[in-house]
Each structure stands twice: as C-alpha cells, then as structure tokens.
C-alpha cells in the first residue's frame, strides 16, 4: 500500500517526506507504544503506528528498515526527530485518530498485519 493512500485513509498530515508518498510502499502494519515490542515483532517494509515521539523511535525504525512512521492521537515529534527523518528521507505522518481507529482503517483497506509468532 502506498503512503499516499495511507495519508488519505488516516486523514494524516505529512510532517516530512511529501515527495515520497507515491513511491514509498509498505507491505504490513504494526502498532505499538512499547519499543521492546517494536524490536521483537516489526520487520522491514512495515508501517509503524505509534504515540511515542522521542528520537529513539526513529532510531529503532531506522535500524529495522521501517520505511515510515505514523504518529497517532494527535502526537507530533520534536524537530530533532524530524531533522533525522529528513536526512534519512523517511516520510513521517501524523493523525488525530487513535491507534485503534488508525489500525482498523488500514487493516480494513487491505494492509496486512505483522506476523507475531505463537507460543
């Protein structure tokens, strides 16, 4: 799913990377406010939805080759994170929707969920 479609579905603002919305695609989505879960379960080509706005969420996404982050609940990151995203050419979006609603809209539109191994 292209980020341009995600932007529309989530009525999101583009904070960084507007020029990449039509060329950046994600295969799956993962939503979490626990960085340990992101590290354990997210994978490359995944769209990350989170309410965490500190720089470490960007660094985690970059380390996992996550192509884009959507901040939920009206959260917006600081300029330090946005500067890093600009340098890395990572699109950053923000929506006022809850994580639940944003995830549901994306899943309903066909974005697959990350696979979490069963115990």
C-alpha positions as CSV (number, residue, x, y, z in Angstrom):
1,X,0.0,0.0,0.0
2,X,1.4,3.4,-0.9
3,X,1.8,6.1,1.7
4,X,-0.4,8.4,-0.4
5,X,-3.3,6.0,0.2
6,X,-2.4,5.7,3.9
7,X,-2.4,9.5,4.2
8,X,-5.9,9.7,2.8
9,X,-7.3,6.8,4.9
10,X,-5.9,8.3,8.1
11,X,-6.6,12.0,7.2
12,X,-2.9,12.4,8.1
13,X,-0.6,15.4,7.9
14,X,2.7,14.9,6.3
15,X,5.4,16.2,8.6
16,X,8.4,15.1,6.4
17,X,8.7,13.4,3.0
18,X,5.7,14.6,1.0
19,X,7.7,13.9,-2.2
20,X,8.0,10.2,-1.3
21,X,4.3,9.4,-0.7
22,X,3.6,8.0,-4.2
23,X,6.9,6.0,-4.3
24,X,7.0,4.5,-0.7
25,X,5.1,1.3,-0.2
26,X,4.5,-0.8,2.9
27,X,3.5,-4.4,3.0
28,X,2.3,-4.7,6.6
29,X,1.4,-2.6,9.6
30,X,2.5,-2.7,13.2
31,X,1.1,-0.5,16.0
32,X,2.7,-0.2,19.4
33,X,3.9,2.2,22.1
34,X,6.3,-0.4,23.5
35,X,9.7,-0.2,21.9
36,X,10.6,-3.7,23.0
37,X,7.6,-5.0,21.1
38,X,8.6,-3.0,18.0
39,X,12.1,-4.5,18.2
40,X,10.7,-8.0,18.7
41,X,7.9,-8.0,16.1
42,X,8.3,-5.3,13.5
43,X,10.1,-6.1,10.3
44,X,11.3,-4.3,7.1
45,X,8.6,-2.8,4.8
46,X,6.2,-2.3,7.8
47,X,4.4,0.9,8.6
48,X,4.9,1.7,12.2
49,X,2.0,3.4,14.1
50,X,2.9,4.8,17.5
51,X,2.3,7.6,20.0
52,X,5.9,7.6,21.1
53,X,7.6,10.8,19.9
54,X,11.1,10.6,21.2
55,X,14.1,10.2,18.9
56,X,14.6,6.6,19.9
57,X,11.5,5.5,18.0
58,X,13.1,6.9,14.8
59,X,16.4,5.2,15.5
60,X,14.5,1.9,16.1
61,X,12.6,2.3,12.9
62,X,15.8,3.1,11.0
63,X,17.6,0.1,12.5
64,X,14.7,-2.2,11.4
65,X,14.4,-0.7,7.9
66,X,10.9,0.6,8.6
67,X,10.2,3.0,5.7
68,X,7.7,5.3,7.5
69,X,6.2,6.2,10.9
70,X,2.7,7.4,11.6
71,X,2.2,9.2,14.9
72,X,-1.3,8.7,16.3
73,X,-3.5,10.5,18.8
74,X,-2.5,13.9,17.6
75,X,1.1,13.4,18.7
76,X,3.9,15.2,16.9
77,X,7.6,14.6,17.3
78,X,10.1,17.3,18.1
79,X,12.3,19.0,15.5
80,X,15.2,16.7,16.4
81,X,13.3,13.6,15.1
82,X,12.0,15.5,12.1
83,X,15.5,16.6,11.1
84,X,16.8,13.0,11.3
85,X,13.9,11.8,9.2
86,X,14.6,14.5,6.6
87,X,18.2,13.4,6.4
88,X,17.2,9.7,6.1
89,X,14.4,10.5,3.6
90,X,11.9,8.7,5.9
91,X,8.3,10.0,5.5
92,X,6.7,11.0,8.8
93,X,2.9,11.3,9.1
94,X,0.6,12.3,12.0
95,X,-3.1,11.7,12.5
96,X,-5.5,12.7,15.2
97,X,-7.0,9.2,15.1
98,X,-6.5,6.8,18.0
99,X,-4.1,3.9,17.4
100,X,-7.1,1.5,17.3
101,X,-9.0,3.5,14.7
102,X,-6.0,4.1,12.5
103,X,-5.1,0.4,12.7
104,X,-8.6,-0.7,11.9
105,X,-8.9,1.6,8.9
106,X,-5.6,0.3,7.4
107,X,-6.5,-3.3,8.1
108,X,-9.9,-2.8,6.6
109,X,-8.3,-1.3,3.5
110,X,-6.2,-4.4,3.0
111,X,-2.9,-3.6,4.8
112,X,-1.8,-6.9,6.4
113,X,-0.8,-7.2,10.0
114,X,2.7,-8.1,11.1
115,X,3.1,-11.8,11.9
116,X,3.6,-12.4,15.6
117,X,4.8,-16.0,16.4
118,X,2.5,-18.1,18.6
119,X,3.9,-19.7,21.7
